Amino acid sequence: MSGTPVIQHVAIIGLGLLGGSIGLAIAKHAPGIATTGYDTDPATREKARERELVGTVLDSAAEAVAAADLVILCVPVGAMGFAAEAICDALPAGAIISDVGSSKQSVADALKAALPDHCIIPAHPVAGTEQSGPDAGFAELFEHRWCILTPADDAPTEAVDALSRFWTGLGSNVELMGAEHHDLVLAVTSHIPHLIAYTIVGTASDLEDVTRSEVIKYSAGGFRDFTRIAASDPTMWRDVFLTNKDAVLEMLGRFTEDLTALQRAIRRGDGDALHDLFTKTRAIRRSIIEQGQDDARPDFGRSDHSGDH
Amino acid sequence: MSGTPVIQHVAIIGLGLLGGSIGLAIAKHAPGIATTGYDTDPATREKARERELVGTVLDSAAEAVAAADLVILCVPVGAMGFAAEAICDALPAGAIISDVGSSKQSVADALKAALPDHCIIPAHPVAGTEQSGPDAGFAELFEHRWCILTPADDAPTEAVDALSRFWTGLGSNVELMGAEHHDLVLAVTSHIPHLIAYTIVGTASDLEDVTRSEVIKYSAGGFRDFTRIAASDPTMWRDVFLTNKDAVLEMLGRFTEDLTALQRAIRRGDGDALHDLFTKTRAIRRSIIEQGQDDARPDFGRSDHSGDH
């Protein structure tokens, strides 16, 4: 590869929430870039054509990538290896291969194994909603969100720069870090929160002495917040936990230690320990809002709270 | 008490998020009802006068309740007994005493001990935001939310009816149940979710290998949802856990059992077990939205997601 590659044609493999949003974001922010796309599900391809998620929806992954200088794999992390194999023979030699997976070391390994001679720059835009599929994407998903690139040490600087500029162009902030560190950070900020949310929603569904109807009626006490996250795509999240096992188990261990300490404080009636923790945790919320990573309005500005919104 | 009492004057003790919202909701929905209020904090009383949270803010609890036929205690549940003692001598004989506390058996006991000769109907409007204090209240807080009354078996039917009508008038749906069952239900739908949120935010704050700055930057992966709940009022929540200890510990035990099972599935690489749970939990979200207990828009309709809202 000589000089800094300019990305003129992006192929998107997988046209769900993330893939669809990338296509729409390119159309909004960088309409000069051509886009092609493919999804293994014919119904998703049909919907993608209808919503014009990309310029051209092709009926095979090979056709979709044939003229691309950037290929973004937007499939569950457990399917990355298969997706890479499917495009292997059709890939232009100079194309950059990237992805949007939530765990990075395993994706890097899978892509390297399938495409040993290509330029691979794994990426993770930290953005999403609880919805999934070709109906769920929207052009603004990545605006003011961080996109983490985890290039290997020997990745060509020009390719990393080109991918950084691509994501910046869609409205993201870009950060580089090692895959292993990424997996630890995201275990805390994303994977464990999802695991906890899935668990409490599961626990509440299985109770005998509290009915499901009661759980639903009184969910505004806090529970409903967890149900949003626990409505996320099951296949995507299964794969995240299977592929980021070590970091997830490590962080889960720390969480359960802290929960046990709190349980003990409740059992012993140690109000000061509870009050101290509950005071400390307010500061992080303030920082998140100050740094534009959440809505400052009470209750996320949910529509049922006031006639104003 | 003879005949069905008509509530014409409500005294609100404690003018934070809940007390202030009740005052504003009465002004909006039932402007014929007179309102007086008191808060132990002079700055809160001043702010309450400025925002006109109630018709008249008095400088003592006794003055505030002197002419009331309904007194609503809107203080942390650990302070209910003190608040009841403070109004004891000034209470009109026929007044109904109620509250908004999140645990009900302990409040019923505390009120009964302080006011053995009065008509006590504990209540819990299942509504709130992460904000607190006299600036936080708004008139619509209770609309489409459930308010649970936990009258003792010997509570006068007319008083229960009057209080039900009062809450219905503010836009709430009203349900009656026993205090003990309430405490179990709310342990699941509110107390454990708060405890878990406080814990994970605390865990994330204390890490050494992941910086606080990283936690904040990548919080949109799910973590930020928990920080909202973990920004709730520390004193209120300390008291909830101290006063609903048994139900909280019981439900916490079930949650940690389920979490341990999930941890084992991850360690063993049991993708099917993960996928099954992650699929099951989607149904509850749908029901909550169908029953008007949450915003159907992706990501709660947060403002940063699209130009539309």
Boltz contact constraints between the chains, C-beta under 6 A:
constraints:
  - contact:
      token1: [A, 126]
      token2: [B, 218]
      max_distance: 6.0
  - contact:
      token1: [A, 126]
      token2: [B, 220]
      max_distance: 6.0
  - contact:
      token1: [A, 126]
      token2: [B, 221]
      max_distance: 6.0
  - contact:
      token1: [A, 129]
      token2: [B, 298]
      max_distance: 6.0
  - contact:
      token1: [A, 129]
      token2: [B, 299]
      max_distance: 6.0
  - contact:
      token1: [A, 131]
      token2: [B, 298]
      max_distance: 6.0
  - contact:
      token1: [A, 138]
      token2: [B, 306]
      max_distance: 6.0
  - contact:
      token1: [A, 140]
      token2: [B, 306]
      max_distance: 6.0
  - contact:
      token1: [A, 145]
      token2: [B, 220]
      max_distance: 6.0
  - contact:
      token1: [A, 146]
      token2: [B, 217]
      max_distance: 6.0
  - contact:
      token1: [A, 146]
      token2: [B, 218]
      max_distance: 6.0
  - contact:
      token1: [A, 184]
      token2: [B, 210]
      max_distance: 6.0
  - contact:
      token1: [A, 185]
      token2: [B, 210]
      max_distance: 6.0
  - contact:
      token1: [A, 185]
      token2: [B, 214]
      max_distance: 6.0
  - contact:
      token1: [A, 185]
      token2: [B, 218]
      max_distance: 6.0
  - contact:
      token1: [A, 188]
      token2: [B, 204]
      max_distance: 6.0
  - contact:
      token1: [A, 188]
      token2: [B, 210]
      max_distance: 6.0
  - contact:
      token1: [A, 189]
      token2: [B, 215]
      max_distance: 6.0
  - contact:
      token1: [A, 189]
      token2: [B, 218]
      max_distance: 6.0
  - contact:
      token1: [A, 189]
      token2: [B, 219]
      max_distance: 6.0
  - contact:
      token1: [A, 189]
      token2: [B, 221]
      max_distance: 6.0
  - contact:
      token1: [A, 189]
      token2: [B, 223]
      max_distance: 6.0
  - contact:
      token1: [A, 190]
      token2: [B, 221]
      max_distance: 6.0
  - contact:
      token1: [A, 190]
      token2: [B, 222]
      max_distance: 6.0
  - contact:
      token1: [A, 193]
      token2: [B, 222]
      max_distance: 6.0
  - contact:
      token1: [A, 193]
      token2: [B, 223]
      max_distance: 6.0
  - contact:
      token1: [A, 193]
      token2: [B, 226]
      max_distance: 6.0
  - contact:
      token1: [A, 194]
      token2: [B, 222]
      max_distance: 6.0
  - contact:
      token1: [A, 196]
      token2: [B, 196]
      max_distance: 6.0
  - contact:
      token1: [A, 198]
      token2: [B, 277]
      max_distance: 6.0
  - contact:
      token1: [A, 198]
      token2: [B, 278]
      max_distance: 6.0
  - contact:
      token1: [A, 198]
      token2: [B, 281]
      max_distance: 6.0
  - contact:
      token1: [A, 199]
      token2: [B, 258]
      max_distance: 6.0
  - contact:
      token1: [A, 199]
      token2: [B, 259]
      max_distance: 6.0
  - contact:
      token1: [A, 199]
      token2: [B, 262]
      max_distance: 6.0
  - contact:
      token1: [A, 200]
      token2: [B, 255]
      max_distance: 6.0
  - contact:
      token1: [A, 201]
      token2: [B, 281]
      max_distance: 6.0
  - contact:
      token1: [A, 201]
      token2: [B, 284]
      max_distance: 6.0
  - contact:
      token1: [A, 202]
      token2: [B, 258]
      max_distance: 6.0
  - contact:
      token1: [A, 202]
      token2: [B, 277]
      max_distance: 6.0
  - contact:
      token1: [A, 202]
      token2: [B, 281]
      max_distance: 6.0
  - contact:
      token1: [A, 203]
      token2: [B, 254]
      max_distance: 6.0
  - contact:
      token1: [A, 203]
      token2: [B, 255]
      max_distance: 6.0
  - contact:
      token1: [A, 203]
      token2: [B, 258]
      max_distance: 6.0
  - contact:
      token1: [A, 204]
      token2: [B, 188]
      max_distance: 6.0
  - contact:
      token1: [A, 210]
      token2: [B, 184]
      max_distance: 6.0
  - contact:
      token1: [A, 210]
      token2: [B, 185]
      max_distance: 6.0
  - contact:
      token1: [A, 210]
      token2: [B, 188]
      max_distance: 6.0
  - contact:
      token1: [A, 214]
      token2: [B, 185]
      max_distance: 6.0
  - contact:
      token1: [A, 215]
      token2: [B, 189]
      max_distance: 6.0
  - contact:
      token1: [A, 216]
      token2: [B, 287]
      max_distance: 6.0
  - contact:
      token1: [A, 216]
      token2: [B, 288]
      max_distance: 6.0
  - contact:
      token1: [A, 216]
      token2: [B, 291]
      max_distance: 6.0
  - contact:
      token1: [A, 217]
      token2: [B, 146]
      max_distance: 6.0
  - contact:
      token1: [A, 218]
      token2: [B, 126]
      max_distance: 6.0
  - contact:
      token1: [A, 218]
      token2: [B, 146]
      max_distance: 6.0
  - contact:
      token1: [A, 218]
      token2: [B, 185]
      max_distance: 6.0
  - contact:
      token1: [A, 218]
      token2: [B, 189]
      max_distance: 6.0
  - contact:
      token1: [A, 219]
      token2: [B, 189]
      max_distance: 6.0
  - contact:
      token1: [A, 219]
      token2: [B, 288]
      max_distance: 6.0
  - contact:
      token1: [A, 219]
      token2: [B, 293]
      max_distance: 6.0
  - contact:
      token1: [A, 220]
      token2: [B, 126]
      max_distance: 6.0
  - contact:
      token1: [A, 220]
      token2: [B, 145]
      max_distance: 6.0
  - contact:
      token1: [A, 220]
      token2: [B, 293]
      max_distance: 6.0
  - contact:
      token1: [A, 221]
      token2: [B, 126]
      max_distance: 6.0
  - contact:
      token1: [A, 221]
      token2: [B, 189]
      max_distance: 6.0
  - contact:
      token1: [A, 221]
      token2: [B, 190]
      max_distance: 6.0
  - contact:
      token1: [A, 222]
      token2: [B, 190]
      max_distance: 6.0
  - contact:
      token1: [A, 222]
      token2: [B, 193]
      max_distance: 6.0
  - contact:
      token1: [A, 222]
      token2: [B, 194]
      max_distance: 6.0
  - contact:
      token1: [A, 222]
      token2: [B, 229]
      max_distance: 6.0
  - contact:
      token1: [A, 223]
      token2: [B, 189]
      max_distance: 6.0
  - contact:
      token1: [A, 223]
      token2: [B, 193]
      max_distance: 6.0
  - contact:
      token1: [A, 224]
      token2: [B, 288]
      max_distance: 6.0
  - contact:
      token1: [A, 224]
      token2: [B, 293]
      max_distance: 6.0
  - contact:
      token1: [A, 224]
      token2: [B, 294]
      max_distance: 6.0
  - contact:
      token1: [A, 225]
      token2: [B, 225]
      max_distance: 6.0
  - contact:
      token1: [A, 226]
      token2: [B, 193]
      max_distance: 6.0
  - contact:
      token1: [A, 227]
      token2: [B, 284]
      max_distance: 6.0
  - contact:
      token1: [A, 227]
      token2: [B, 285]
      max_distance: 6.0
  - contact:
      token1: [A, 227]
      token2: [B, 288]
      max_distance: 6.0
  - contact:
      token1: [A, 229]
      token2: [B, 222]
      max_distance: 6.0
  - contact:
      token1: [A, 230]
      token2: [B, 281]
      max_distance: 6.0
  - contact:
      token1: [A, 231]
      token2: [B, 282]
      max_distance: 6.0
  - contact:
      token1: [A, 231]
      token2: [B, 285]
      max_distance: 6.0
  - contact:
      token1: [A, 234]
      token2: [B, 275]
      max_distance: 6.0
  - contact:
      token1: [A, 234]
      token2: [B, 278]
      max_distance: 6.0
  - contact:
      token1: [A, 234]
      token2: [B, 279]
      max_distance: 6.0
  - contact:
      token1: [A, 237]
      token2: [B, 278]
      max_distance: 6.0
  - contact:
      token1: [A, 238]
      token2: [B, 271]
      max_distance: 6.0
  - contact:
      token1: [A, 238]
      token2: [B, 274]
      max_distance: 6.0
  - contact:
      token1: [A, 238]
      token2: [B, 275]
      max_distance: 6.0
  - contact:
      token1: [A, 241]
      token2: [B, 266]
      max_distance: 6.0
  - contact:
      token1: [A, 241]
      token2: [B, 274]
      max_distance: 6.0
  - contact:
      token1: [A, 242]
      token2: [B, 269]
      max_distance: 6.0
  - contact:
      token1: [A, 242]
      token2: [B, 271]
      max_distance: 6.0
  - contact:
      token1: [A, 245]
      token2: [B, 266]
      max_distance: 6.0
  - contact:
      token1: [A, 252]
      token2: [B, 263]
      max_distance: 6.0
  - contact:
      token1: [A, 254]
      token2: [B, 203]
      max_distance: 6.0
  - contact:
      token1: [A, 255]
      token2: [B, 200]
      max_distance: 6.0
  - contact:
      token1: [A, 255]
      token2: [B, 203]
      max_distance: 6.0
  - contact:
      token1: [A, 258]
      token2: [B, 199]
      max_distance: 6.0
  - contact:
      token1: [A, 258]
      token2: [B, 202]
      max_distance: 6.0
  - contact:
      token1: [A, 258]
      token2: [B, 203]
      max_distance: 6.0
  - contact:
      token1: [A, 259]
      token2: [B, 199]
      max_distance: 6.0
  - contact:
      token1: [A, 262]
      token2: [B, 199]
      max_distance: 6.0
  - contact:
      token1: [A, 263]
      token2: [B, 252]
      max_distance: 6.0
  - contact:
      token1: [A, 266]
      token2: [B, 241]
      max_distance: 6.0
  - contact:
      token1: [A, 266]
      token2: [B, 245]
      max_distance: 6.0
  - contact:
      token1: [A, 269]
      token2: [B, 242]
      max_distance: 6.0
  - contact:
      token1: [A, 271]
      token2: [B, 238]
      max_distance: 6.0
  - contact:
      token1: [A, 271]
      token2: [B, 242]
      max_distance: 6.0
  - contact:
      token1: [A, 274]
      token2: [B, 238]
      max_distance: 6.0
  - contact:
      token1: [A, 274]
      token2: [B, 241]
      max_distance: 6.0
  - contact:
      token1: [A, 275]
      token2: [B, 234]
      max_distance: 6.0
  - contact:
      token1: [A, 275]
      token2: [B, 238]
      max_distance: 6.0
  - contact:
      token1: [A, 277]
      token2: [B, 198]
      max_distance: 6.0
  - contact:
      token1: [A, 277]
      token2: [B, 202]
      max_distance: 6.0
  - contact:
      token1: [A, 278]
      token2: [B, 198]
      max_distance: 6.0
  - contact:
      token1: [A, 278]
      token2: [B, 234]
      max_distance: 6.0
  - contact:
      token1: [A, 278]
      token2: [B, 237]
      max_distance: 6.0
  - contact:
      token1: [A, 279]
      token2: [B, 234]
      max_distance: 6.0
  - contact:
      token1: [A, 281]
      token2: [B, 198]
      max_distance: 6.0
  - contact:
      token1: [A, 281]
      token2: [B, 201]
      max_distance: 6.0
  - contact:
      token1: [A, 281]
      token2: [B, 202]
      max_distance: 6.0
  - contact:
      token1: [A, 281]
      token2: [B, 230]
      max_distance: 6.0
  - contact:
      token1: [A, 282]
      token2: [B, 231]
      max_distance: 6.0
  - contact:
      token1: [A, 284]
      token2: [B, 201]
      max_distance: 6.0
  - contact:
      token1: [A, 284]
      token2: [B, 227]
      max_distance: 6.0
  - contact:
      token1: [A, 285]
      token2: [B, 227]
      max_distance: 6.0
  - contact:
      token1: [A, 285]
      token2: [B, 231]
      max_distance: 6.0
  - contact:
      token1: [A, 287]
      token2: [B, 216]
      max_distance: 6.0
  - contact:
      token1: [A, 288]
      token2: [B, 216]
      max_distance: 6.0
  - contact:
      token1: [A, 288]
      token2: [B, 219]
      max_distance: 6.0
  - contact:
      token1: [A, 288]
      token2: [B, 224]
      max_distance: 6.0
  - contact:
      token1: [A, 288]
      token2: [B, 227]
      max_distance: 6.0
  - contact:
      token1: [A, 291]
      token2: [B, 216]
      max_distance: 6.0
  - contact:
      token1: [A, 293]
      token2: [B, 219]
      max_distance: 6.0
  - contact:
      token1: [A, 293]
      token2: [B, 220]
      max_distance: 6.0
  - contact:
      token1: [A, 294]
      token2: [B, 224]
      max_distance: 6.0
  - contact:
      token1: [A, 295]
      token2: [B, 302]
      max_distance: 6.0
  - contact:
      token1: [A, 295]
      token2: [B, 303]
      max_distance: 6.0
  - contact:
      token1: [A, 298]
      token2: [B, 129]
      max_distance: 6.0
  - contact:
      token1: [A, 298]
      token2: [B, 131]
      max_distance: 6.0
  - contact:
      token1: [A, 299]
      token2: [B, 129]
      max_distance: 6.0
  - contact:
      token1: [A, 300]
      token2: [B, 300]
      max_distance: 6.0
  - contact:
      token1: [A, 300]
      token2: [B, 302]
      max_distance: 6.0
  - contact:
      token1: [A, 301]
      token2: [B, 303]
      max_distance: 6.0
  - contact:
      token1: [A, 302]
      token2: [B, 295]
      max_distance: 6.0
  - contact:
      token1: [A, 302]
      token2: [B, 300]
      max_distance: 6.0
  - contact:
      token1: [A, 303]
      token2: [B, 295]
      max_distance: 6.0
  - contact:
      token1: [A, 303]
      token2: [B, 301]
      max_distance: 6.0
  - contact:
      token1: [A, 306]
      token2: [B, 138]
      max_distance: 6.0
  - contact:
      token1: [A, 306]
      token2: [B, 140]
      max_distance: 6.0
